[in-house]
Amino acid sequence: MADVTPEPGHHPPAAQPPEVGELVDRAVAAVAAWEERFGQPVDHPSLHVDPGRFDAAWRELVRRMEGNFPFFHPRFAGQMLKPPHPVAVAGYLAAMLVNPNNHALDGAPVTSGMEREVMGQLATMFRMPPASLGHLTSSGTIANLEALWVARELQPHKAVVHGANAHYTHGRMCQVLGVPSIAVGSDKRGHLDLDAVGAACRAHDVGTVVVTAGTTGLGTVDNVHEALALRERYGVRLHVDAAYGGFFSLLAWDEATAAQVPADAFRAIAACDSVVVDPHKHGLQPYGCGAVIFADPGVGRLYRHNSPYTYFTSDELHLGEISLECSRAGAAAAALWLTLQVFPPEAGHGLGPILSAGRRAAQQLAAAVEASDRLRLHRWPELDIVAYFPDRPGASAAEISAASERMLHAGMQTRADPLWLSTLKVDAADFAARHPDVPLDAPTVTVLRSVLMKPEHETWVDRLFDRLTALAAAVTPAAAP
Ligand SMILES: *Cc1c(COP(=O)(O)O)cnc(C)c1O
């Protein structure tokens, strides 16, 4: 980089693409060195492995693994999937070889502290109050369940309002919790319709409103800043489901990058009651890493319980005392801790450039699709998810759905140059609001969806677009004369 002038005689090592094998070796060696401190290895024949048996099983595993889709590669431009960063793998492996359980300090004397540290970093990323209380969970589903459970404990019998655009988990978990839930539609831009939420608050006894910062389907960001007024007016709690989009907050809080995202909405999370974010989506982590943060640490009392088994070595808070889950991988905390040391949640370096690259890729692909006569953009991306469909003048909703499905399958089945996409079923009314010229002959319309969450997508936009155009041409009958 031109603007870095090294001191005379000082040559900092250049940044390198990480070698997962090298990092894994370091993790294994570090744990082996630590184990040696406890004396000779202790052996038991019951744990021995027959080499032939292992070889056969291993070969079969490798054979079955061939059936995976290449989540790591930019040609996988479908769902929200990518491998963890090698740094996260090394951190996870090192801790996993020890296998701490972040339920209690007794089971996780080291990784409990790491969890506290990363929760502090995530709370700072959202500018939640410094005293806020949070913990990792094994998923966004569990994190949202905890937020809704806390809401129910604080406001028993009151309803939860969420968007029809929200993740399906909210309606489902309300059912689990025995809480009435009300799904509210979207406004013209595809955001939670806050007028309709207000009407629901007047018509029903509503305790909590769920807003989504980065929907799973289209990556749209509800107007969290405008939702704050609902709390004033109706005394509701505001919960933000930022499982997908939460890390984009760090771009919102930096002047240099704020214009890349709906910054007002992200900044308003700071004033909400609770927020959920999934480090296993945009935090470079392997699955098993969600997080929930409560602005008021007082909610910790709702979790109060006694464990006859575990809380014995310390009077300090055990993470299990503020979590609904019991056993949780300490390795997940170690992996996230190591990752955030190397990729801090900052806009200008660390995670920021990774998020910006995916968003740029989405904008570039969207622009190319908009200019194309083979493809039509469903809506302009707010984050890094692009939705589009094969275009043919006069095609009906059902024809568009069928062509999208054909494109999905044709992409995966092309041996020479495969492309993995995903589909999204859009409600016919929402679709018609954007594409009034399309004759509606079905209750939903299937469009294609590409989650460009890998920064490498930025280097592949042209290839992606060329493949999409070719696939659209192949699956769409020529326009009627
Ligand atoms: C992914 C997601 C969830 C569910 O989280 P899991 O980690 O898959 O359990 C909930 N809400 C939103 C907005 C999501 O994107």
The ligand as an SDF file (V2000), in Angstrom:
LIG
                    3D

 15 15  0  0  0  0  0  0  0  0999 V2000
  -30.8500  -16.3900    9.9050 C   0  0  0  0  0  0  0  0  0  0  0  0
  -31.8870  -15.5530   10.5610 C   0  0  0  0  0  0  0  0  0  0  0  0
  -32.5870  -15.9970   11.6890 C   0  0  0  0  0  0  0  0  0  0  0  0
  -32.4120  -17.3930   12.2300 C   0  0  0  0  0  0  0  0  0  0  0  0
  -31.1360  -17.5660   12.7170 O   0  0  0  0  0  0  0  0  0  0  0  0
  -30.4110  -19.0070   12.7270 P   0  0  0  0  0  0  0  0  0  0  0  0
  -29.0330  -18.6460   13.1280 O   0  0  0  0  0  0  0  0  0  0  0  0
  -30.5200  -19.5450   11.3280 O   0  0  0  0  0  0  0  0  0  0  0  0
  -31.1140  -19.8570   13.7080 O   0  0  0  0  0  0  0  0  0  0  0  0
  -33.4720  -15.1390   12.2810 C   0  0  0  0  0  0  0  0  0  0  0  0
  -33.6940  -13.9110   11.7790 N   0  0  0  0  0  0  0  0  0  0  0  0
  -33.0510  -13.4540   10.6820 C   0  0  0  0  0  0  0  0  0  0  0  0
  -33.3320  -12.0780   10.1800 C   0  0  0  0  0  0  0  0  0  0  0  0
  -32.1320  -14.2770   10.0300 C   0  0  0  0  0  0  0  0  0  0  0  0
  -31.5210  -13.8290    8.9140 O   0  0  0  0  0  0  0  0  0  0  0  0
  1  2  1  0
  2  3  1  0
  2 14  2  0
  3  4  1  0
  3 10  2  0
  4  5  1  0
  5  6  1  0
  6  7  2  0
  6  8  1  0
  6  9  1  0
 10 11  1  0
 11 12  2  0
 12 13  1  0
 12 14  1  0
 14 15  1  0
M  END
$$$$
